[in-house]
Each structure stands twice: as structure tokens, then as C-alpha cells.
């Protein structure tokens, strides 16, 4: 696909808290394009991931968030791109759900430098309302603890030098209200 590298999804069984050998989840999900920046449900049957594969809202220079599920026999289905307003012609990646399942979080650069956005989830994997910025700019990689603490990475950039230079990235958290 004219890319410098390939990025695929793997899975591994965890035994006594230690992950085993990773297994490529196969061509049903992985393509010649980038697949990564994923989040999986606790039962391992649904994966949300970022990909620059054709069929999204941008072109292959941008990523969109896709979802794929597997049946009880362990066979992965065909990935589908999440609809607007989750995806746009900009980059969307790093999906996650809040622990209560009410909010879908993701990182996007749709309004400038990367920021963490969220949108309310609806029945049957739908979304309601308009996405809103939660943390930004220069923030990403949202993840939650079971009790609702949001962790994220914030990048600091020095704009006094040319070209601008990343000079620090820290992990922050926000406690649930």
C-alpha cells in the first residue's frame, strides 16, 4: 500500500498474569494497510482499532476507527468503519469505552493538534450527539481503570525552535466525578 511499514493486530492468552506468545489474528482483520491503536472488550469478541485501509472517511494518509467482532466459534467477521460523527476526514485513533459503557473516547486531530474526544454511546453500537473535546490539545492515548480514572498522555512542544520540537511527554490522570 506504499507504506514504510506494516502494523497488524495480534492476540495472546494470559496465564497467571503473564501474556503468552502472540498470534496474528488473521487476514479477516489485518490487511496490507495499518491496523493498530486498538481496544478490545473484556470478552475479547469485539475489537475497535484504527486503520488507514480504504473505505474510511479520509484517504490512506489518515486513520479511521473500525470495529470487528468474532463469533462463538472464534471466527472474525469483516471489519466495518464507525460512522460519522465518530470518524471524519481527519485522523481518528486510540478508541476506548468508559467503564460504564456510556462514553466512547478516541483521539482525533479534526480541530487542530491531537485531542481526546468523546461521544455518547447508544443502543446496538450506535452513537448519539456530537463528539466533544475532553482533553487537548496535544493529548491522546485515553485509557481507564475499572473505577473510572482516565489516564492519558500529554505532549509538550517547544515552538520557540524551528522546526518545533517535542520535549516532554507525561502521563496524566483525572479522577471520576
N, C-alpha and C positions, 0 to 999 in steps of 0.2 A: 504493500500500500504506500510505498515511498517513504516509510518511516525509518528512523535511525535504529529503533529497537522495537521489540515486541513485549507486550505486557499481558499476561494471562492470569486467570483465576485458578487456584489450587485449593484443595481441602485436605485436612489431616485429622485423624481421630486423636482425641485427647485421653490419655490414660494416666490416672494418678496426678493430674495437673500438668502432664508433660505431653506436648504435641508429638505425634509420630511422623513418619515420612509423608511428605506432601504428595498428593495425587492430582494430576491435571484433570479438571472436571470435564474435559472433552470438547469436541468441535460444535456441540449443540449450543454452547455458550461462548467459548473462546473462538475468535476469528483471526484473520490476518491483521486486524486493527487492534487498538489498545483496549483492554478490559482490566479494570482495577478500581482502586479507591472505593471499596465495597463495604457493605453492611449486610449481615445475614440475620435472619430471625433465629430465636433460640432453638427452634426445632430443626434448623438447617435446611428447610424446604423452600425458602424464599431468599433470594439474594438481590439486593439493589446494588448497582455498580455503575461506574462511569465508563463511557466508551466513545470513541470518535468514529465508529462504524457508520456507514451510510444509512439513511432512514431517520436521522435525527433532525433537529431544528437548525443546526448550523451546517458547516461542512467538515471535512476531515481534519481541519486545523482546530476545531473546538470539540469539547466533550459534552455529552448529554447523559442524563441518568436513565438507566434501563432497569427493568425488573425481569426476573426469570424464576419459575417455580419448578419443583420436581414432584413427580407423583409418588405414591406409596411404594412403588417398585424401585424407586431411585433414579428414574429416567428424567433428565432435564428437558423442559419444553423449549419453545422458541422465545428468545428474549423480545420484549416489547418496550418501546421508548415511552417514558412517562409523558403525559400530555402537558401542554401549556396550561396554566402559568408556571408549573414547576420548571420546565425546560424553556429555553429561549434560544436565540441565535448566538448568545454568549456561551461561556463555559459554565457548566453545572457539574459538580462532582461532590465527593465525600458525603454521601447520604447517610442519615441515621434517623431512627424514630425515637421520640421521647419515651421514657419507661412506661408511661401511662397510655402510649399509643395515640395520643391526641394530636401531637405535632410531628410533622415531617421536617427535619432540618437538612440543610445542604449548603455547600459553598458555591458562590457564583460571583462572576465579575461583570454582571449585567449593568451595574450602575457605576462602574469605575473599578478601583482596586478590589481584590477579592474580599468578600464579607460573608458572614454566616447569616443565612436566611431561614425562615420557617414558614410553613403553611399548614393550616388545619386539615386533618385527615377527615374523610367522610366514609360512609359505608361502602364495602366492597372494593377497597383500594382506590377510592376516589379522593379528590381534594376539593376543599371549599374555600372561598375567599381569595384574597390576593396575598402573595408572598410579602413578608416584611423582614427588614434587616433586624437582626438580633445583636450582632457584634460586628463591628467593622469600622474603618477599612483595615486591610492587611491582616485579616483573621481567617482561620479555617480549621479544618480537621475536627469538627464537633464530635464529641462522644459523651456518653452519660454513665454515671454509676446507677445501680439499681434504685437508689433512693432519690434520684433526680438531679444530682450535682452535674452541671455541664462543664466539661473540660474543653479547652480549645487552645490553638497556637496563635500567638500574635507576633507578627514580624515587624521589626523596627528598621526603617530605611533611612540612610543618610542622604538627603537631597542636596547637601552643600557640596558634594563632589560630583564630577561628571565622568562617566555615567553614574547615576545613583547607585549606591551600594548597600546591600543587606548587611547590617552589622550586628543584629541580635535577633534571636527568636526564642521566646519563652512560652511556657505552658501556664495558662491561667485557668481559674475555675470560678463558677458562680453557683452559690447555693440556691436550692429551690425556695420559692417564696411561699 
